[in-house]
Amino acid sequence: MIAEAIRKIVAKGDLTYDEAYAVMNEIMNGETSQVQNAAYLAALSTKSTRTETIDEITASARAMREHALPVSHSREVMEIVGTGGDHAGSINVSTTSAFIVSAAGVPVAKHGNRAASSRSGAADCLEALGVNIRLSPEKCTELLDTIGICFMFAQEYHSSMKYVGSIRKELGIRTVFNILGPLTNPANPEMMMLGVYDSYLIEPLSRVLTKLGVRRGMIFHGEDGLDEISASAPTSFSEIRDGWYRTGVLKPEDFGMVRCEKSDIVGGSPEENAAIARDILKGVKGPKYNIVILNAGASLYTAGKADSIREGIQLAEAQVESGAAYRKLEEFVEASNR
């Protein structure tokens, strides 16, 4: 199948859902050669269209999910994640937000990896915070059902990526896998907050998430280049709610926040970002606190815990002020190591 797919793409054609699904299955099963994998990824990334089609992305994501270790759960869960690739060197916004969101009663199934384009990925930051990041599917299920937060280390859950890992590095270009990482959460979350590295991804990924079973979600990109809801610039977004969509622009000023500089939310090493996360969860105010609260508040609104983002921000701040958010971090560290 992969040989035919490469020829079709080179001839400026798009793959059908079934074709893209079949090719990704072949790759994940180790049935293709390294040369074929490289040719396929390069051809898919250099089509005349600006990005892979909705069917190509959806099919590839579903095939990857089916090859991952599955995580079952009895509750509706949320993922808060970014594609990375914004080269901003920011603090771990979504990771810190996750503790606030979980403290407010929304189970968070976090899926991530070590840093690729930054100094501190989700796995790096959580490890520096004392979390055991190498959790089995059974342990993640237990944590989701008891304390309402877990972490699935991508390297442990997607062993089939070994067939393309070295190729991605040698190619040195963006491939479909840059997009697929956040879409292949083994817990199949019904709610999702997804930051993207380019605004052109907002609309197609809204459609992809719906096809992957997301009922409530938000896809966003800061005009300053952040894959977060920005505290230093307007943020374009698309909201998903049970099959309908709306788009718009969010500004920090809409929520009573003073707009900061992008440099104000720059982080550092995993240890430095972990220290910043602890400070934020303890209520230390400033631009870094604001961007985390803004993203946590939007997450709580998306999850249905608040009627507006402004109310979501108030709920997020209440979790920090009461100490619940920091206790959630302590609870996760203890439970993950038990």
Salt bridges, closest charged atoms under 4 A:
ASP14 OD1 - LYS47 NZ 2.82
GLU19 OE1 - LYS8 NZ 2.89
GLU52 OE1 - ARG174 NH1 3.54
GLU56 OE1 - LYS47 NZ 2.70
GLU76 OE2 - ARG215 NH2 2.55
GLU76 OE1 - ARG216 NH2 3.17
ASP124 OD1 - ARG114 NH1 2.98
GLU127 OE1 - ARG114 NH1 3.02
GLU142 OE2 - LYS139 NZ 3.50
GLU156 OE2 - ARG134 NH1 2.23
ASP198 OD2 - ARG50 NH2 3.55
GLU203 OE2 - ARG207 NE 2.99
GLU239 OE2 - ARG241 NE 3.04
GLU239 OE1 - ARG246 NE 2.56
ASP242 OD1 - ARG215 NH1 2.56
GLU253 OE2 - ARG259 NE 2.87
GLU331 OE1 - LYS328 NZ 3.19
GLU334 OE1 - ARG338 NH1 2.50
